[in-house]
Amino acid sequence: MSSSSLICVVSPKVPPFVETKSRLRRTRGGSVISASLRVAVPPPTSEKVVYEVVLRQAALVGEARRRTPAAVEVPIAPLRGDLLDEAYERCGEVCAENIAYDTREKKGYRGNLRRTDELVDGPNASHITPTALDRWQHRLEDLFDGRPYDMYDAALSDTVSKYPVDIRPFKDLIEGMRMDLRKSRYNNFDELYLYCYYVAGTVGLMSVPVMGIAPDSKASIESVYNAALALGIANQLTNILRDVGEDSRRGRVYLPQDELARADLSDDDIFNGKVTERWRSFMKGQIKRARMFFDEAEKGIYELNSASRWPVLASSLLYRQILDSIEANDYDNFTKRAYVGKAKKLISLPIAYAKALASLSR
């Protein structure tokens, strides 16, 4: 072999998230060797994966704002007139207690979200299978294409035809339900963050177009979506902290395993349900993180349309108080369920209204 020969080295198959890079080097004999180096490339974090979804949703709203009304083609609704009104009314009956969904489009959203939630948390949850969720996703795809299955679907189909809404968060919500069927432990907060996005952050993202961004808002669309995502994450983290005992009786632990280990705690401590100093200290850290997400979310609430600020602020304030209740229960979320009493709820509503009103004069 001459000194100018080129020797090619073929790398064996490499596992996912390993990047192969080629380098040329000359040996002492003068031959040029192509050497393949395998460099470990970590998978993208959950926050990065979710951020890509946020950017996509924000881009859709930005594109819709740039269009002229004449350029927007509104598809013919699958139901019209009285039938469509009845479809929205039925959705309103499903979510009559939810003050954050006071227009018919918001009721259409909430009614369908409630039905989806019932798949895994309702009376028939034990019979739900991955196949059933696959069928639900196909149904979702059909209604986005203007082919609703029933009147509830027709209301949502009409809503998504009018607003810059992408199907991705809706599909991701169903993915969160699939995760509940196959996963009962989360190794770290990165895994838990993705779960929280799937089951709650998605709701924030899909709600922004219908809630509406204030015309005079100086905030970027992306920042408003990030705040909506943060509110969903905060709400789900609060649910998890409230339901530790209930979930443990179902064999589920939604707390990061690595953080439990650092606190010298384990699943057994949760199943035993005993409040210790270690548990109190651990819970303080978890509550602090949830409140950080609530703080991030509130910045974006003031950028919503004036009609949406009060109900969303009220909902956020009430959920924050669940964390206060956990503290008032001395961090016993094993045997005591943290809740906000009727009196506190009644007090919270005018507080939220006053904050929303004050924001309009800024």
Buried (B, 14 or more C-beta within 10 A) or exposed (E): EEEEEEEEEEEEEEEEEEEEEEEEEEEEEEBEBEEBEEEEEEEEEBBEBBBEBBBBBBBBBEEBEEEEEEEEEEEEBBBEEEEBEBBBBBBBEBBEEBBBBBBBBBBBBBBBBBBBBBBBEEEEBEEBEEEBBEEBBEBBEBBBEBEBEEBBBBBBBBBBBBBBBBBBBBBBBBBBBBBBBEEBBBEEBBBBBBBBBBBBBBBBBBBBBBBBBBEEBEBEBBBBBBBBBBBBBBBBBBBBBBBBBEBBEEEBBBBBBEBBEEBEBEBEBBBEBEBEEEBEEBBEEBBEBBBBBBEBBBBBBBBBEBBBBBBBBBBBBBBBBBBBBBEEBEBBBBEBBBEBEEEBBEEBBEEBBEBBEEBEEE
